[in-house]
């Protein structure tokens, strides 16, 4: 009797070992690749789209160019303003202030003349308003004409206030130039040159950012905008796929997780490959369990906890494409490794 019990125990151990060796390690996975979404850093209307879905592109290739005519005009103005600022700075620094004094004096007198003109216009509009007001009070004029006269008077007063502010600023500048090229005046002129230089650099950066380029060698997956459309920052303009980073994503049940390891070489095939084997390497095993994703679940495994595993495809040769589903049988790999 004791011999029979011992024999049964050995048979149970043997059968358990065989069951472990014959575990189902066949998985269906989706082929994916690293994607890069390219967005514009500035707003603008698209002038050119140089690519379409499926195109191969190299790193640095132009993908989209925005219209920057208005920015280029501003850039030219900024360069001219810098030249004027440099001439002014040199005149002050070298003591050539006669022309500057004359120019500053002219500006003050010119604004003062405009203020005098505004005062005459205001006097005329005030008289006109008072006449219309008297007529309105006597019932001989409409409210519309009264409001219009008041609005014209208010607008002219607003213009005069702006002119007075300009006059005060120009008068101060005139007094500074007239007093001589002191150190403070020279420093202000130099800072003005530096400010114009920064404006130029800022506009040049905007022009540079108007040309969207590919950050990698890859394939265009989606072009989301066309010529003439307005594009805003952060909005996804183009998606580029890095086919060198192509991988198969599978989900391994918790109970089978101990049968695979990071860095393990695997090979797999599928019907459409006609017997050709594809090599890969396990490069990622998730540390967090999740329920079986809906696209691969069945009645048997939909409540099963699984771990995401990524297998990098190492000899693709453009056969495998993102979006495909492939079967991988890790039992075959175990047998091959055991035979070795």
C-alpha positions as CSV (number, residue, x, y, z in Angstrom):
1,X,0.0,0.0,0.0
2,X,2.8,2.4,0.9
3,X,4.5,1.7,-2.5
4,X,1.2,2.6,-4.3
5,X,1.0,5.9,-2.4
6,X,4.6,6.9,-3.2
7,X,4.0,6.0,-6.9
8,X,0.9,8.2,-7.0
9,X,2.8,11.1,-5.4
10,X,5.6,10.9,-8.1
11,X,3.0,10.7,-10.9
12,X,1.2,13.8,-9.5
13,X,4.5,15.7,-9.4
14,X,5.4,14.6,-12.9
15,X,1.9,15.6,-14.3
16,X,2.1,19.0,-12.6
17,X,5.5,19.6,-14.1
18,X,4.2,18.7,-17.5
19,X,1.3,21.0,-17.1
20,X,3.6,23.9,-16.3
21,X,5.7,23.1,-19.3
22,X,2.6,23.0,-21.5
23,X,1.1,26.3,-20.3
24,X,-0.6,28.3,-23.0
25,X,1.9,31.1,-23.8
26,X,0.2,32.2,-27.1
27,X,-0.8,35.8,-27.3
28,X,-2.3,38.2,-29.8
29,X,-0.8,41.6,-29.8
30,X,-1.2,44.9,-31.6
31,X,1.7,46.5,-33.6
32,X,2.5,50.0,-32.5
33,X,5.3,52.6,-32.9
34,X,6.4,55.8,-31.2
35,X,4.4,58.7,-32.5
36,X,5.4,62.4,-32.3
37,X,2.7,65.0,-32.6
38,X,4.1,68.2,-34.1
39,X,2.4,71.5,-33.2
40,X,3.1,75.1,-34.1
41,X,4.5,77.5,-31.5
42,X,2.8,80.5,-33.2
43,X,-0.6,81.2,-34.8
44,X,-0.8,81.8,-38.5
45,X,-2.3,81.0,-41.8
46,X,-0.7,78.1,-43.7
47,X,1.1,79.0,-46.9
48,X,2.5,75.5,-47.8
49,X,2.0,71.9,-46.8
50,X,5.0,69.9,-48.1
51,X,3.9,66.4,-47.2
52,X,0.9,64.0,-47.2
53,X,-0.1,60.9,-45.3
54,X,2.3,58.0,-45.8
55,X,5.3,60.1,-47.0
56,X,8.8,59.3,-45.7
57,X,10.6,62.2,-44.2
58,X,14.0,62.9,-42.9
59,X,14.9,64.8,-39.7
60,X,14.8,68.5,-40.4
61,X,12.5,68.2,-43.4
62,X,10.1,71.1,-43.9
63,X,6.5,69.9,-43.3
64,X,4.4,73.1,-43.0
65,X,5.2,76.8,-43.6
66,X,3.1,79.6,-42.2
67,X,2.6,83.0,-43.9
68,X,4.9,85.6,-42.3
69,X,4.6,88.6,-44.6
70,X,3.4,90.9,-41.8
71,X,6.2,89.7,-39.5
72,X,8.8,90.3,-42.2
73,X,7.5,93.9,-42.7
74,X,7.8,94.4,-38.9
75,X,11.3,92.9,-39.0
76,X,12.4,95.4,-41.7
77,X,10.9,98.3,-39.7
78,X,12.7,97.1,-36.6
79,X,16.0,97.0,-38.4
80,X,15.6,100.5,-39.7
81,X,14.6,101.7,-36.2
82,X,17.8,100.1,-34.9
83,X,19.9,102.0,-37.4
84,X,18.3,105.3,-36.4
85,X,18.9,104.4,-32.7
86,X,22.5,103.6,-33.4
87,X,23.0,107.0,-35.2
88,X,21.4,108.8,-32.3
89,X,23.5,107.0,-29.8
90,X,26.7,107.8,-31.8
91,X,25.7,111.5,-32.1
92,X,25.2,111.8,-28.4
93,X,28.3,109.8,-27.5
94,X,30.5,111.9,-29.8
95,X,29.0,115.2,-28.8
96,X,27.4,115.9,-32.2
97,X,24.3,117.2,-30.6
98,X,23.4,120.3,-32.7
99,X,21.3,118.3,-35.1
100,X,19.7,116.4,-32.3
101,X,18.8,119.7,-30.5
102,X,17.3,121.1,-33.7
103,X,15.3,117.9,-34.3
104,X,14.0,117.8,-30.8
105,X,13.1,121.5,-30.9
106,X,11.2,120.9,-34.2
107,X,9.3,118.0,-32.7
108,X,8.2,120.1,-29.7
109,X,7.1,123.0,-31.9
110,X,5.3,120.7,-34.3
111,X,3.2,119.1,-31.5
112,X,2.6,122.5,-30.0
113,X,1.2,123.7,-33.3
114,X,-1.1,120.7,-33.4
115,X,-2.3,121.5,-29.9
116,X,-3.1,125.1,-31.0
117,X,-5.0,123.7,-34.0
118,X,-6.9,121.3,-31.7
119,X,-7.8,124.3,-29.4
120,X,-9.3,126.2,-32.3
121,X,-11.3,123.1,-33.4
122,X,-12.6,122.6,-29.9
123,X,-13.7,126.2,-29.7
124,X,-15.6,125.8,-32.9
125,X,-17.2,122.5,-31.8
126,X,-18.1,124.0,-28.4
127,X,-19.9,127.0,-30.1
128,X,-21.7,124.6,-32.4
129,X,-22.8,122.3,-29.6
130,X,-24.1,125.3,-27.5
131,X,-26.1,126.5,-30.5
132,X,-27.6,123.1,-31.1
133,X,-28.3,122.7,-27.3
134,X,-30.3,126.0,-27.3
135,X,-32.3,124.9,-30.4
136,X,-32.9,121.5,-28.8
137,X,-34.2,123.1,-25.6
138,X,-36.6,125.3,-27.6
139,X,-37.8,122.2,-29.5
140,X,-36.2,123.2,-32.9
141,X,-33.5,120.5,-33.0
142,X,-33.4,116.7,-32.6
143,X,-31.7,114.7,-29.9
144,X,-29.7,112.8,-32.5
145,X,-28.0,116.0,-33.8
146,X,-27.3,117.1,-30.2
147,X,-25.7,113.7,-29.3
148,X,-23.6,113.9,-32.6
149,X,-22.3,117.4,-31.7
150,X,-21.4,116.3,-28.2
151,X,-19.6,113.2,-29.5
152,X,-17.5,115.3,-32.0
153,X,-16.6,117.6,-29.1
154,X,-15.6,114.8,-26.8
155,X,-13.5,113.1,-29.6
156,X,-11.6,116.3,-30.2
157,X,-10.9,116.8,-26.5
158,X,-9.5,113.2,-26.4
159,X,-7.2,113.9,-29.3
160,X,-6.0,117.1,-27.6
161,X,-5.2,115.1,-24.4
162,X,-3.1,112.6,-26.4
163,X,-1.2,115.5,-28.0
164,X,-0.5,117.1,-24.6
165,X,1.1,113.8,-23.4
166,X,3.2,113.7,-26.5
167,X,4.2,117.3,-26.1
168,X,5.3,116.7,-22.5
169,X,7.4,113.7,-23.4
170,X,9.1,115.5,-26.4
171,X,9.7,118.6,-24.3
172,X,11.4,116.5,-21.7
173,X,13.5,114.9,-24.4
174,X,14.4,118.3,-25.9
175,X,15.5,119.6,-22.5
176,X,17.7,116.5,-21.9
177,X,19.4,116.9,-25.3
178,X,19.8,120.6,-24.9
179,X,21.5,120.2,-21.5
180,X,24.3,118.2,-23.1
181,X,25.4,114.6,-23.6
182,X,25.7,113.5,-20.0
183,X,26.3,110.0,-19.0
184,X,22.6,109.3,-18.3
185,X,21.6,110.5,-21.7
186,X,24.3,108.3,-23.4
187,X,23.1,105.2,-21.4
188,X,19.5,105.8,-22.4
189,X,20.5,106.0,-26.0
190,X,22.6,102.8,-25.7
191,X,19.7,101.0,-24.0
192,X,17.4,102.0,-26.9
193,X,19.8,100.4,-29.3
194,X,19.8,97.2,-27.2
195,X,16.0,97.2,-27.1
196,X,15.8,97.5,-30.9
197,X,18.2,94.6,-31.2
198,X,16.0,92.4,-28.9
199,X,12.9,93.3,-31.0
200,X,14.8,92.1,-34.1
201,X,15.8,88.8,-32.5
202,X,12.2,88.2,-31.3
203,X,10.8,88.7,-34.8
204,X,13.5,86.5,-36.3
205,X,12.5,83.8,-33.9
206,X,8.9,84.1,-35.0
207,X,9.9,83.8,-38.7
208,X,12.0,80.7,-37.8
209,X,9.1,79.1,-35.9
210,X,6.8,79.6,-38.9
211,X,8.6,76.6,-40.6
212,X,7.5,73.3,-39.0
213,X,10.1,70.6,-39.4
214,X,10.3,66.9,-38.6
215,X,12.3,66.1,-35.5
216,X,13.0,62.5,-36.6
217,X,13.4,60.2,-39.7
218,X,9.9,58.7,-40.0
219,X,6.6,58.4,-41.8
220,X,3.8,60.9,-41.9
221,X,0.8,59.3,-40.3
222,X,-1.6,62.3,-40.2
223,X,-1.7,65.8,-41.8
224,X,-4.5,67.7,-40.0
225,X,-4.4,71.0,-41.8
226,X,-4.4,72.3,-45.3
227,X,-3.2,75.4,-47.2
228,X,-5.1,78.6,-46.2
229,X,-6.2,77.3,-42.8
230,X,-5.5,79.1,-39.6
231,X,-3.4,77.1,-37.1
232,X,-3.2,77.8,-33.4
233,X,-0.4,76.9,-30.9
234,X,-0.6,73.5,-29.2
235,X,-3.1,72.2,-31.8
236,X,-1.7,68.9,-33.4
237,X,-0.7,69.8,-37.0
238,X,1.1,66.6,-38.1
239,X,1.8,63.2,-36.6
240,X,5.1,61.5,-37.5
241,X,5.7,57.8,-36.8
242,X,9.2,56.4,-36.0
243,X,9.2,53.0,-37.7
244,X,12.5,52.2,-36.1
245,X,10.7,52.0,-32.8
246,X,8.1,49.5,-33.9
247,X,6.9,47.1,-31.2
248,X,4.3,44.4,-30.5
249,X,2.2,45.0,-27.4
250,X,0.8,41.9,-25.7
251,X,-0.9,41.3,-22.3
252,X,0.4,38.4,-20.2
253,X,-1.8,36.9,-17.4
254,X,-0.4,37.3,-13.9
255,X,0.0,33.6,-13.5
256,X,2.3,33.4,-16.5
257,X,4.4,36.5,-15.7
258,X,7.2,34.5,-14.2
259,X,7.7,32.6,-17.5
260,X,9.0,35.7,-19.3
261,X,11.9,38.1,-18.5
262,X,13.1,41.5,-19.6
263,X,15.7,41.4,-22.4
264,X,14.5,37.9,-23.5
265,X,14.8,37.3,-27.3
266,X,11.6,36.1,-29.0
267,X,10.6,35.2,-32.5
268,X,7.1,35.0,-34.0
269,X,5.2,34.5,-37.3
270,X,1.8,34.9,-38.7
271,X,-0.2,33.6,-41.7
272,X,0.5,36.6,-43.9
273,X,4.2,36.3,-43.2
274,X,4.1,32.9,-45.0
275,X,6.4,31.1,-42.6
276,X,8.9,34.0,-42.3
277,X,9.9,34.5,-38.7
278,X,10.3,37.9,-37.1
279,X,12.8,38.5,-34.3
280,X,12.1,40.6,-31.3
281,X,13.2,41.4,-27.7
282,X,11.1,42.0,-24.6
283,X,11.9,45.6,-23.7
284,X,9.1,46.4,-21.2
285,X,7.1,44.6,-18.6
286,X,4.5,46.7,-16.8
287,X,4.7,46.7,-13.0
288,X,1.0,47.4,-12.7
289,X,-1.8,44.9,-13.4
290,X,-4.9,45.8,-15.3
291,X,-8.0,44.1,-16.6
292,X,-7.7,42.5,-20.1
293,X,-8.3,45.3,-22.7
294,X,-11.6,45.0,-24.6
295,X,-10.0,44.6,-28.0
296,X,-8.4,41.3,-27.0
297,X,-10.7,40.0,-24.3
298,X,-12.8,36.9,-24.4
299,X,-15.5,35.4,-22.1
300,X,-12.8,33.4,-20.4
301,X,-10.3,36.2,-19.7
302,X,-12.3,39.4,-19.5
303,X,-12.0,39.5,-15.7
304,X,-8.4,38.3,-15.7
305,X,-5.6,40.6,-14.5
306,X,-2.9,41.0,-17.0
307,X,0.4,42.9,-17.5
308,X,1.3,44.9,-20.5
309,X,4.4,43.6,-22.3
310,X,6.2,45.3,-25.2
311,X,8.3,43.3,-27.7
312,X,10.6,45.5,-29.8
313,X,10.7,44.2,-33.4
314,X,14.4,44.0,-34.3
315,X,14.4,42.8,-38.0
316,X,11.2,44.4,-39.4
317,X,12.5,45.3,-42.9
318,X,9.2,47.3,-43.4
319,X,7.1,44.2,-43.4
320,X,5.3,44.9,-40.1
321,X,3.2,48.0,-40.0
322,X,1.5,49.8,-37.1
323,X,-2.1,48.7,-36.6
324,X,-1.5,45.1,-37.5
325,X,-2.4,42.3,-35.1
326,X,0.2,39.4,-34.7
327,X,0.2,36.2,-32.8
328,X,3.3,35.3,-30.7
329,X,3.8,31.9,-29.1
330,X,6.3,32.1,-26.3
331,X,6.2,28.3,-25.9
332,X,8.2,28.1,-29.2
333,X,10.8,30.4,-27.8
334,X,11.1,28.4,-24.6
335,X,11.5,25.2,-26.5
336,X,14.2,26.7,-28.8
337,X,16.1,28.1,-25.8
338,X,15.8,24.7,-23.9
339,X,17.1,22.9,-27.0
340,X,20.1,25.2,-27.1
